[in-house]
C-alpha cells in the first residue's frame, strides 16, 4: 500500500458550505407524506483548496437534500452542498490512499454538516432539523469509488 512501513496520517483541514437552499413550506399539509433524506459524497484528489506540494490534499464534496415524499411528488425543504478538505502527512498518490481514510474522513466531516443544518433551520425560526446519527461506512465505500483526480501530477 505505502512505501516500506511508513504509515499514512491525514488531517482535517476545513469544512465549507458551498451552497444552501431552504424553504419553510408552511403553506402545505404534509401529514400524509413521508420524510426522506438523500446524502452522497464524491472525492477530489489533488490541489483542493490550499495546495502544499509536500502534502497531498483530498476534498469530500457532500450533497444533502431533505424532502417530503408521496408517490412521485417531492417537496424539498433543504439542500446543502459542502466540502471537507483533508491533507496527508506526505505526498502520496491516489492509489496509495489507505482504505481506512474513506470511512473515517466521512465520519469526521459529517458532524459539521449535521450541525450546520440544525443551526440553519433554528436560525430560520423553525424547529431545528437534526439529522440522526448514521452508519456512514457505505458512504465511505461509495466515496472510494467516486473520486476525480484534479491534478494528475500531484503525488508523483
VEXPA-247541 format. One record per residue: x, y, z of N, C-alpha, C in turn. Coordinates in Angstrom, 3 decimals, always signed. Atoms other than C-alpha are relative to their C-alpha. Example, Ala and Ser with C-alpha at 12.3 -4.5 7.8 and 13.67 -1.06 7.14 Angstrom:
REM VEXPA-247541
       n_xx       n_yy       n_zz      ca_xx      ca_yy      ca_zz       c_xx       c_yy       c_zz
     +0.890     -1.190     +0.000    +12.300     -4.500     +7.800     +0.900     +1.200     +0.000
     -0.820     -1.190     -0.060    +13.670     -1.060     +7.140     -0.770     +1.090     +0.730
//
This chain:
REM VEXPA-247541
       n_xx       n_yy       n_zz      ca_xx      ca_yy      ca_zz       c_xx       c_yy       c_zz
     +0.829     -1.195     +0.000     +0.000     +0.000     +0.000     +0.871     +1.256     +0.000
     -0.872     -1.166     -0.095     +2.674     +2.558     +1.043     +1.447     -0.444     -0.023
     -1.421     +0.298     +0.030     +6.442     +2.792     +0.851     +0.433     -0.590     +1.338
     -0.527     +0.614     -1.212     +8.036     +0.432     +3.344     -1.043     -0.101     +1.087
     +0.908     +0.039     -1.147     +6.477     +0.640     +6.799     -0.592     +1.364     +0.309
     +0.480     -1.360     -0.256     +5.625     +4.312     +6.500     -1.530     +0.020     +0.012
     +1.456     -0.083     -0.058     +2.058     +4.821     +7.682     -0.442     +1.355     -0.545
     +0.544     -1.218     +0.572     -0.164     +7.463     +6.187     -0.969     +0.629     +0.985
     +0.883     -0.751     -0.888     -1.658    +10.008     +8.551     -0.675     +1.096     -0.813
     +0.695     -1.094     +0.669     -4.241    +12.534     +7.457     -0.557     +0.949     +1.044
     +0.506     -1.037     -0.900     -5.532    +15.756     +8.975     -1.205     +0.681     -0.619
     +1.149     -0.793     +0.414     -8.860    +17.518     +8.776     +0.450     +1.451     -0.085
     -0.421     -1.384     +0.204     -8.223    +20.998     +7.354     -1.148     +0.992     +0.194
     +1.102     -0.963     -0.078    -11.608    +22.697     +6.953     -1.289     -0.604     -0.549
     +1.320     +0.328     +0.516    -15.318    +22.382     +6.286     -0.618     +1.293     -0.498
     +0.630     -1.193     +0.573    -17.076    +24.862     +3.989     -1.339     -0.367     -0.612
     +1.284     +0.132     +0.690    -20.675    +25.216     +2.906     +0.141     +0.768     -1.303
     -0.147     -0.608     +1.319    -20.616    +25.905     -0.820     -1.300     +0.624     -0.498
     +1.308     -0.534     +0.380    -24.334    +26.391     -1.398     -1.055     -0.605     +0.914
     +1.093     +0.496     -0.835    -27.556    +26.044     +0.518     -1.315     +0.581     -0.486
     +1.348     -0.433     +0.350    -31.261    +26.297     -0.093     -0.941     -0.532     +1.072
     +0.939     +0.383     -1.057    -34.070    +26.235     +2.454     -1.359     +0.608     -0.290
     +1.363     -0.510     +0.112    -37.848    +26.589     +2.322     -0.796     -0.513     +1.191
     +0.789     +0.403     -1.174    -40.162    +26.551     +5.341     -1.195     -0.866     -0.377
     +1.147     +0.785     +0.482    -43.010    +25.019     +3.268     -1.194     +0.068     +0.956
     +1.087     -0.176     -0.978    -45.527    +26.429     +5.742     -1.395     -0.065     -0.608
     +1.308     -0.131     +0.623    -48.334    +26.627     +3.195     -0.632     -1.324     -0.436
     +0.535     +1.269     +0.449    -48.911    +22.897     +2.659     -0.036     -0.991     +1.159
     +0.134     +1.060     -1.008    -50.087    +19.982     +4.796     +0.747     -1.235     -0.487
     -0.803     +1.168     +0.373    -47.519    +17.168     +4.689     -0.272     -1.190     +0.910
     +0.280     +1.069     -0.960    -49.213    +14.901     +7.229     -0.062     -1.382     -0.637
     +0.054     +1.314     +0.646    -49.687    +12.112     +4.682     +1.222     -0.258     -0.897
     -1.245     +0.168     +0.740    -46.161    +12.477     +3.219     +1.031     -0.690     +0.895
     -1.088     +0.635     -0.733    -43.036    +10.578     +4.228     +1.235     +0.901     -0.093
     -1.229     -0.784     -0.012    -39.884    +12.455     +5.266     +1.149     -0.868     -0.497
     -1.141     +0.740     +0.549    -36.834    +11.359     +3.243     +1.207     +0.920     -0.093
     -1.243     -0.742     +0.192    -33.205    +12.412     +3.051     +0.858     -0.736     -1.017
     -0.981     +0.583     +0.901    -30.562    +11.867     +0.420     +1.350     +0.615     +0.337
     -1.323     -0.417     -0.425    -26.877    +12.063     +1.162     +1.020     -0.733     -0.842
     -1.026     +0.621     +0.824    -23.951    +11.438     -1.131     +1.309     +0.737     +0.139
     -1.326     -0.595     -0.091    -20.237    +12.094     -1.287     +0.813     -0.378     -1.218
     -0.959     +0.245     +1.063    -17.725    +12.449     -4.086     +1.332     +0.567     +0.458
     -1.323     -0.440     -0.421    -13.991    +12.991     -3.804     +0.752     +0.719     -1.091
     -0.919     -0.704     +0.889    -11.491    +15.365     -5.364     +1.395     -0.148     +0.616
     -1.356     +0.200     -0.484     -7.816    +14.427     -5.029     +0.933     +0.907     -0.768
     -0.950     -0.908     +0.639     -5.091    +16.968     -5.729     +0.005     +1.320     +0.726
     -0.079     -1.335     -0.589     -4.945    +20.700     -5.163     -1.391     +0.519     +0.308
     +1.328     -0.437     -0.429     -8.258    +21.153     -3.375     +0.214     +1.071     +1.062
     -0.178     -1.069     -0.978     -8.465    +24.459     -1.519     +1.438     +0.487     -0.051
     -1.390     -0.445     -0.032     -4.976    +25.399     -0.387     +0.920     -1.158     -0.368
     -0.881     +1.055     +0.494     -2.177    +23.464     -2.058     +1.390     +0.138     +0.602
     -1.356     +0.088     -0.523     +1.088    +22.432     -0.438     +0.667     -1.146     -0.749
     -0.600     +1.060     +0.809     +3.414    +20.492     -2.764     +0.574     -1.153     +0.822
     -0.519     +1.072     -0.848     +4.720    +18.464     +0.172     -1.104     -0.904     +0.543
     +1.120     +0.784     -0.540     +1.261    +17.227     +1.165     -1.109     -0.084     -1.041
     +1.127     +0.184     +0.909     -1.483    +15.767     -0.994     -1.276     +0.430     +0.712
     +1.267     -0.452     -0.564     -4.963    +17.176     -0.471     -1.140     -0.856     -0.549
     +1.175     +0.754     +0.409     -8.317    +15.428     -0.619     -1.222     +0.769     +0.472
     +1.235     -0.685     -0.353    -11.709    +17.146     -0.685     -1.190     -0.924     -0.180
     +1.234     +0.774     +0.094    -15.004    +15.408     +0.031     -1.144     +0.978     -0.219
     +1.140     -0.862     +0.317    -17.977    +17.075     -1.602     -1.263     -0.736     +0.416
     +1.245     +0.580     -0.493    -21.211    +16.359     +0.245     -1.182     +0.673     -0.678
     +1.277     -0.487     +0.533    -24.612    +16.712     -1.398     -1.084     -0.554     +0.916
     +1.042     +0.411     -0.933    -27.519    +16.635     +1.048     -1.319     +0.626     -0.415
     +1.337     -0.521     +0.248    -31.247    +17.018     +0.498     -1.001     -0.673     +0.923
     +1.098     +0.551     -0.803    -34.321    +16.542     +2.677     -1.299     +0.456     -0.644
     +1.247     -0.323     +0.687    -37.828    +16.402     +1.295     -1.151     -0.845     +0.544
     +1.224     +0.747     -0.291    -41.402    +15.306     +1.877     -0.366     -0.744     -1.276
     +0.246     +0.823     +1.175    -42.375    +12.472     -0.459     -1.346     -0.716     +0.106
     +1.253     +0.745     +0.110    -45.662    +10.990     -1.599     -0.114     -0.442     -1.448
     -0.005     +0.572     +1.344    -45.693     +8.660     -4.599     +1.114     +0.664     -0.810
     -1.019     -0.634     +0.846    -43.886    +10.626     -7.345     +0.277     +1.452     +0.391
     -0.142     -1.403     -0.391    -44.228    +14.007     -5.628     +1.103     +0.167     +1.037
     -1.049     -0.348     -0.955    -41.228    +15.527     -3.842     -0.084     +1.484     +0.293
     -0.029     -1.404     -0.410    -41.208    +18.752     -1.862     +1.252     +0.204     +0.849
     -1.251     -0.241     -0.719    -37.623    +19.641     -0.954     -0.166     +1.182     +0.933
     -0.037     -1.162     -0.873    -37.120    +21.895     +2.028     +1.411     +0.352     +0.422
     -1.406     -0.309     -0.264    -33.338    +21.684     +2.483     +0.853     -0.644     -1.081
     -1.063     +0.524     +0.853    -30.463    +21.305     +0.039     +1.291     +0.682     +0.420
     -1.292     -0.542     -0.422    -26.836    +21.731     +1.055     +1.101     -0.673     -0.814
     -1.220     +0.488     +0.629    -23.613    +21.390     -0.907     +1.172     +0.503     +0.817
     -1.123     -0.401     -0.843    -20.397    +21.413     +1.111     +1.244     -0.790     -0.366
     -1.269     +0.697     +0.223    -16.763    +20.374     +1.051     +0.774     -0.078     +1.309
     -0.911     +0.197     -1.134    -14.464    +18.962     +3.715     +1.367     -0.320     -0.587
     -1.348     +0.187     +0.530    -10.740    +19.238     +2.966     +0.889     -0.684     +1.019
     -0.953     +0.760     -0.811     -8.114    +16.858     +4.309     +1.367     +0.074     -0.659
     -1.356     +0.088     +0.537     -4.345    +16.737     +3.922     +0.660     -1.252     +0.552
     -0.772     +1.159     -0.431     -1.932    +13.848     +4.185     +1.364     +0.461     +0.471
     -1.276     -0.411     -0.595     +1.327    +13.936     +6.127     +1.168     -0.055     -0.969
     -1.020     +0.008     +1.046     +3.330    +13.237     +2.993     -0.696     -0.114     -1.345
     +0.581     -0.017     +1.339     +2.784    +13.455     -0.712     -0.201     -1.437     -0.480
     +0.328     +1.358     +0.420     +1.024    +10.241     -1.727     -0.762     +0.053     -1.314
     +0.784     +0.069     +1.231     -0.740     +9.077     -4.849     -1.418     -0.426     +0.348
     +1.384     +0.416     -0.181     -4.422     +8.414     -5.254     -0.065     -1.495     +0.301
     +0.000     +1.450     -0.177     -3.642     +4.703     -5.427     +0.489     -0.435     +1.383
     -0.547     +0.401     -1.303     -1.828     +4.706     -2.075     -0.774     +0.571     +1.186
     +0.838     -0.443     -1.120     -4.572     +6.371     -0.032     -0.518     -1.253     +0.703
     +0.431     +1.215     -0.703     -5.301     +3.796     +2.680     -1.521     -0.125     +0.057
     +1.441     +0.261     -0.012     -8.743     +2.178     +2.749     -0.699     +0.639     +1.199
     +0.640     -0.547     -1.197     -9.411     +3.413     +6.298     -0.315     +1.486     -0.128
     +0.231     -1.439     +0.152     -9.291     +7.030     +5.112     -1.444     +0.318     -0.359
     +1.297     -0.365     +0.572    -12.607     +6.985     +3.245     -1.119     +0.029     +1.040
     +1.065     +0.034     -1.014    -14.977     +5.896     +6.026     +0.302     +0.967     +1.140
     -0.357     -0.884     -1.114    -13.047     +7.829     +8.693     -0.168     +1.473     -0.374
     +0.132     -1.395     +0.416    -12.966    +11.067     +6.689     -1.469     +0.419     -0.071
     +1.438     -0.303     +0.039    -16.723    +10.922     +6.074     -0.526     +0.151     +1.430
     +0.458     -0.059     -1.395    -17.300    +10.244     +9.794     +0.503     +1.257     +0.709
     -0.534     -1.228     -0.607    -15.087    +13.205    +10.760     -0.773     +1.220     -0.496
     +0.633     -1.182     +0.585    -16.819    +15.650     +8.398     -1.510     +0.064     +0.226
     +1.462     +0.028     -0.106    -20.450    +14.540     +8.858     -0.551     +0.863     +1.151
     +0.549     -0.851     -1.071    -20.951    +16.256    +12.267     -0.035     +1.492     -0.349
     +0.013     -1.407     +0.413    -20.087    +19.612    +10.666     -1.234     +0.289     -0.867
     +1.206     -0.141     +0.824    -22.820    +19.141     +8.055     -1.245     -0.078     +0.868
     +1.141     +0.199     -0.909    -25.225    +17.916    +10.729     -0.259     +1.261     +0.838
     +0.132     -1.211     -0.821    -24.546    +20.962    +12.934     -0.451     +1.191     -0.847
     +0.404     -1.099     +0.863    -24.886    +23.369    +10.014     -1.491     -0.046     -0.289
     +1.423     +0.140     +0.336    -28.309    +22.007     +9.047     -0.869     +0.320     +1.210
     +0.772     -0.296     -1.219    -29.579    +22.135    +12.648     +0.007     +1.495     +0.302
     -0.114     -1.438     -0.281    -28.298    +25.698    +13.117     -0.756     +0.830     -1.027
     +0.692     -0.745     +1.059    -29.629    +26.901     +9.765     -1.514     -0.023     +0.217
     +1.447     +0.076     -0.183    -33.154    +25.641    +10.458     -0.431     +0.731     +1.265
     +0.311     -0.728     -1.237    -33.092    +27.024    +14.002     +0.036     +1.512     -0.242
     -0.127     -1.429     +0.284    -31.891    +30.445    +12.784     -1.093     +0.492     -0.944
     +1.107     -0.368     +0.887    -34.707    +30.404    +10.202     -1.318     +0.098     +0.765
     +1.203     -0.111     -0.807    -37.181    +30.408    +13.086     -0.845     -1.259     +0.001
     +0.710     +1.275     +0.041    -38.150    +26.773    +12.639     +0.533     -0.922     +1.096
     -0.520     +1.026     -0.886    -37.807    +23.740    +14.821     +1.264     -0.563     -0.646
     -1.231     +0.483     +0.642    -34.210    +22.516    +14.275     -0.187     -1.366     -0.646
     +0.002     +1.276     +0.694    -33.883    +19.741    +11.743     +1.328     -0.673     +0.324
     -1.213     +0.662     -0.468    -31.369    +17.432    +13.422     +0.098     -1.368     -0.655
     -0.223     +1.294     +0.633    -30.001    +14.588    +11.355     +0.350     -1.026     +1.071
     -0.349     +1.031     -0.974    -29.808    +11.336    +13.272     +1.451     -0.452     -0.197
     -1.304     +0.630     +0.172    -26.511     +9.618    +13.922     -0.178     -1.123     -1.007
     +0.160     +0.946     +1.094    -25.884     +7.394    +10.943     +1.234     -0.896     -0.124
     -1.107     +0.868     +0.375    -23.751     +4.440     +9.920     +0.459     +0.462     -1.379
     -0.478     -0.622     +1.232    -21.611     +6.071     +7.242     +0.974     -0.882     -0.780
     -0.994     +0.856     +0.653    -19.483     +3.088     +6.213     -0.316     -0.212     -1.482
     +0.334     +0.183     +1.417    -21.405     +2.573     +2.963     +0.296     +1.258     -0.814
     -0.326     -1.241     +0.699    -20.883     +6.247     +2.062     +1.503     +0.084     -0.233
     -1.446     +0.062     +0.190    -17.145     +5.774     +2.605     +0.373     -0.867     -1.180
     -0.257     +0.891     +1.132    -17.197     +2.899     +0.128     -0.428     +0.666     -1.311
     +0.434     -0.741     +1.191    -19.200     +4.993     -2.375     +1.019     +1.084     -0.360
     -0.995     -1.044     +0.210    -16.676     +7.799     -1.920     +1.239     -0.579     -0.676
     -1.202     +0.634     +0.556    -13.771     +5.458     -2.660     -0.170     -0.284     -1.494
     +0.271     +0.330     +1.397    -15.418     +4.534     -5.961     -0.408     +1.201     -0.845
     +0.472     -1.181     +0.708    -16.258     +8.118     -6.931     +0.957     +1.173     +0.232
     -1.048     -1.001     -0.211    -13.015    +10.135     -6.954     +0.480     +0.521     -1.345
     -0.591     -0.642     +1.159    -11.722    +12.598     -9.520     +1.355     +0.555     +0.407
     -1.309     -0.592     -0.234     -8.045    +13.491     -9.677     +0.042     +1.311     -0.760
     +0.053     -1.310     +0.668     -7.930    +17.220    -10.369     +1.379     +0.529     -0.353
     -1.380     -0.342     +0.341     -4.121    +17.478    -10.554     +0.759     -1.295     -0.196
     -0.622     +1.303     +0.201     -2.773    +14.317    -12.140     +1.469     -0.064     +0.397
     -1.416     +0.004     -0.378     +0.823    +15.377    -11.364     +0.245     -0.070     +1.486
     -0.159     +0.028     -1.457     +0.196    +15.535     -7.606     +0.242     -1.427     +0.438
     -0.275     +1.310     -0.565     +1.677    +12.628     -5.729     +0.954     -0.826     -0.841
     -0.947     +0.772     +0.827     +4.231    +11.639     -8.358     +1.409     +0.415     +0.304
//
